[in-house]
Amino acid sequence: MKENFFSIFDAFKDDRAVLRLIERLKNKALSRPLKVMHVCGTHENAIGRFGIREILPQNLSVIAGPGCPVCVCPVEDIYLARELSRLKDVIVLTFGDMMRVPAPCGSLSDARMEDGDIRIVYGPFDAVKVAEENPDKEAVFFAVGFETTACGVASLIGSELPQNLSFIISHRLIPPALDFLLKTGEVEIDGFILPGHVSAIIGLVDYIPIIKRYKIPSVVAGFEPVDIIMGLLSIVDQVESGESICANSYTRAVEEKGNPLARKAMKDAFDIVDALWRGIGVIPGSGYALKERFKERDGRRRFSILPSKEYKDEGFDCSCAGVMLGKINPDECPLFSNKCTPDTPVGPCMVSFEGTCSAWYKKGAWS
């Protein structure tokens, strides 16, 4: 059984299948160059790891969009987490890739070295365990991520939780970000490769109004070479036929209506609000906030720490904003692999596994 399991997934890495699909792409008679954007750090890592850009036809390019939740987390939320960690008897809990995200106020790692009590957890259930093990302290979970991680937090809200556990909600939603990118028109986009992880939660339904409004060919794709190239073929086929649909080439993981339990959990726990994306600005309806009936779990209200005006309107000392908007590639930033590396990140895109600059840096080791 184990052998069969792995053989199924090995098929999506089969170099012969990849070459056949690439040949199909090259045989497409495109009337103009096409630019396809993905919005997923795992897609960017797969594209770099397997050298997919290097084997694509010259008239087909793939660019990265704002697919890294750590990268778009606003500085004011990092500032809040830092300040909470300095309070007596408060423990701040968050994911490991948040720790080293640079900010004008200093990173969470800096705060920990300054005696802030900040601890790494692997998920919201770990935060519950820490709260239970420390009943004499306040535990605050700094919840960052797209719909993929938001549903895990939502599943806890409203359940029987330790009284000393609260949340800083910094979740962001992908479909409104796509709408924002198309509405601004700052970057020419001919199609979207939609994120597989997010789509496994929300399905296709939230993308469809955007795709119809802007007539933008789109496809949900998985993360293996065959998945990604099949996704590109779907977009090219749509362009050739004049169609603009939300195709699904990741049917082994994604259903049209997504995960109904996860969607219900998020609807029950959160209100949809306008939200700030670092380096991009406020995107309408693109974030979550705890519903009023869960206000006692809201770390922002519980501790009444206001955002610092000094850090509210943060800037970048690098070109991360341009990278996240698909305006430039990482190697067009003068700091890339020079002053800015994974060991010495200047901007957030060089920190996380999902950061585009980090993926491009690692691509040199893979090639």
N, C-alpha and C positions, 0 to 999 in steps of 0.2 A: 504493500500500500504506500509506503514511504517513497519507493522508487517511482511509482506512478504519479504521486503528488509532484515530485520535482520535475518529472518529464514534461508535465503540462506547462510549467513555467519556463523550462528551458526552451520550449518552442517559441516563446516570445523574445528570445535572445538569438535564435538561430541565424547565423550569418548568411546562409543561403536565402532564407526568407527575406532578410533585410535587403540583400542585393536585388532580389526580384522586385521588391516594392520600390526601391530607388530607381530601378530601370523604368518602372511604370511612371514614376514622377518625371523622369527625364524625357519621356516620350510625350508628355503633355505639351500641347502647342499653346503655351501661354502668350497672350497678346501684349502683356506688360509685366514688369517685375511685381511680385507680390510680397507684402510684409505681414507676417503672422506674429501675433503676440501671445505669449502664455503668461499666466499670473500665478505661478506656483514654483517655489524654490526647489521642490523635489524634481520637477520637470527640468529646471535649469541644470541641476546636478547630473541628471541622466543624460541630457544633451551634451554636456561637457565630457562626462566620463566615457561615453560611447563614441565621441567624435562625430556626432550627427551633423553638425553644421558643415563640417569639412567634406561631407559626401553629398550634400544637397545640390540641386541644379543652381547655377549662378543667378537665375532670375527668381529664386525663392529664398527669402531670409526669415529667420526666426529671432525675435527680440523678446527680452524679459520685461515684464511690467511689475507692479507693486504686489508681488506674491510672497512677501516675507513679513509676517505680523510683528516680529521683533523690530524690524527696520522701521516700520511706520508707527510704532508705539510713541506717543508724544512725550516730550521731555517733562511736561508738567506731571505726568503720571509717575515717571521715574523719580522726580523730585519728591512727590508725595510718599512713595515707598521708602526713599532714603530718610525722610523726616520721621516717618513712623518707626523705623528701625532704631532711631536714636532715643525714642521714648522709653522710660523705665517700664520693664515688664511687658514689652511688646515684641513679638516674634513676627518677622515678615517672611513669607514663603513664596517662592516663585520657581519657574523653570530655569534650568542651568544656562540656556542661551541668552537669558535676560541679564545675567550678572555682569558681563563685560561690555554691554552696549554703551558707547561713549555718549556723554551729555555734558553741557556746559556746567551743570551742577556737580558733575562727577558721576561715575558709574556706581552700580550697586556693590560691585567688588571693592571699590574705593571706600564706600560707606562701611562695609564689613571690616575692612582694615582699620577704620576709625572707630571700632567698637560697636557698630550697629549690628543688631542681631538679625541677620538675613540668612536664610537656609534654603538649600536647593531641594525641591521635591520633584517627583516624576508625574504627579497628577493631583487632582483635587482630593482624592481619597487619602493620599498621604498627608495632606493638610489637615484633614479630620483627625488622623491618628496623632499628629503633633499636638493639636489642640487638646485632645483627650489626655495625652501624656503630660501636659503642662497646664493643669486646671487653674493654677495661680497666676497665669499670664494670659495676655490677649494674643491670639494668633490671627494674622491677616494674610489671606491668600491673594497675591498679585496675579490676577487672571488675565493672561495675554494670549491672543490667538484668533484665528478665524472661526468659522462655524464648526470646524473639525474638533476644536477643543472647547468651544462654548457649550456644546451639548453635554459634555461631561460635567461642567460646573452647574449647568441648568438642572441636571438630574439630581443634584444634591439640594438645591434651593427648595425650601418648603418641606424637606424631610427632617427627621429628628437629628439635629446637629448640636454639638457642644455649644453652650451659651457664649463661650469665649472666642468663637470663630466668626470672622467677618471677611468681606471680599472687597478688593479694588477691581472693578470690572473694566477691562481695557480691551474688550473683544471688538473685532471689526468684521464687516460683512462684505463679501466679494461682489455680488451683483451690482450694488450701488456704485462701487468703484469702477466697474466696467462702463456703466452709464456715464459716470463723470468723465472718464477718458474719452469716450466718443463725443460727448457734448462739447468739451473744450476744443476738440479737434486739433490739439497742439502736435499730435503725432499721427501720421498716416497709418491706419490699421486696416488691413484687408480681411482679417479673420482672427478669431480667438481660438486657442487651445485652452479649454476650460479645465480647472483643477480637479483631478480625480478624487482626492481626499475630501475636499469640500463637497463635491457633487455626490459622494456616497452618503452624505448627510442630507443635503437639501434637494437632491435630484435635479431634474431639468426645468421644473416649472417656473422657478424664479428668474431664469435667464430668458425665457421665451418672449416676454413683452419687450425686453431690450433688443433682442435680435430682430424682432418684427419692426420695432420703431426705427432702427438704424439700418436695417437690411444688411446685417453683418454675418457672413458665414461663420459658424462656430461648431466645435465638436468637443465632447468630453473624451479625454484620452487617459490611458494608464501610463506607466512609467518605464516600461521596457522598450528597447529599440523598435520592435515591431509595432507596439502601441503608438508610439510617437509618430512614426512614419505613416501608419494607417490614418492617424488623425490629420496629418498634413495632406494626404491624398483626399480625404473627405472634404477638406476646405477647398482644395484645387478643383475637385469635381463640382462643388457648389458654385464656384466662380465661373467655371466653364458653362454650367447649365443655367446660370442666372438665378440660382436658388439662394435663399438665406434661411437656413433652418438650424435647429439645435440637434446635431447628430450625436449619437452615443456609440463610440467604439470601445467603451470600457464596460460592456454589459455584464462581465463576470463580477463586477463590484458595484455598479451604479444602476439604480432603477429610476424610472421616470419621476416618480413621486418621492424619491429619496427614502430616508428612514423615518417612518411616521412617528415612532416613539420619540426619536431625537427631536424632530420638528415640534412635536407637542410640548416636550419638556422646555424647549427654548421659548415657545410662545407663552407658556404658563409662567416662566420665571422672569422674562425680560420685556421691557418696552424698547421699541426701536427709536433711536434718537440720532440727531446730527452729531457727527464725530470728527475730531481732528486727526488727520493722518500726517505724521511727521514728514516734513519736506514737500508735502502736497497741499495741505490746507484742509478746511472743513468740507466734508462731503455729506450732503443731506441724506438722512436715513441710513447711515452706514455703520452705526454702532449700537451697542446694547447698554441698557441701564437696568438695574434691579427695579422691579415693580414696587409701587408704593407700599404694598402690604408686607414687603420684605425689607423695609427701610432699616430695621434694627440690624440687618446683616451688611449694610452698606458702610464700608470702612471710611468713605469720604464724610458721611454724616456722623459716624460714631466718634470720630476723633476731631472733626471740625478744623482740619488743617487746610488753609486756603492756598491755591497755587501762587508761587512767587512770581511777581511781575517781571523780575529779572530773567526768569527762565521760561516764561509763558510763550514768548515769541522767539523761539530758538533758531539758530542758523546752522549751517554746515561749514566745516573747514575743508570739505571735499566736494565731490560731484555726485554724492549719493542721490540727491533729489532728481537730477537728470537721469541717472541710471534707473531709478524706480519708475519714472514716467516713460521709459523707453526712448528717451531723446538721444542718449549716448550709450555706447558700450563701456564696460569698466576700464578697458585699456586705453580709453580716450581721456581718462582722468590723469592729470600729471602726477598724482600721488600714488597711483595704483602700482603695487609691488615695489614701490620705492620707499616712501615714508609710511605708506599704509599697507600693512600685511596682517594676516590673522594673529600674529604675535603682538603687533603694535597697531591695532585698528584706529584709524582716524574717524571713520564713519561707521554707522550700524550695519551697512551692507557687507562689511568685511568680517563680521563677528559670527553670525549664525550659519548653520548648515544651509538654511534657506536663503541666505543673502546672496545676491547675484555676484558681487565682487568676490566673495569667498569662493563661490563655485568656479569663477574664472581663474582665480589664483590656483585652486587645486587642479584645474584642467592641465596646467603645465606639468604636474606630477603624473597625471594619467596618460599624457600623450608621449 
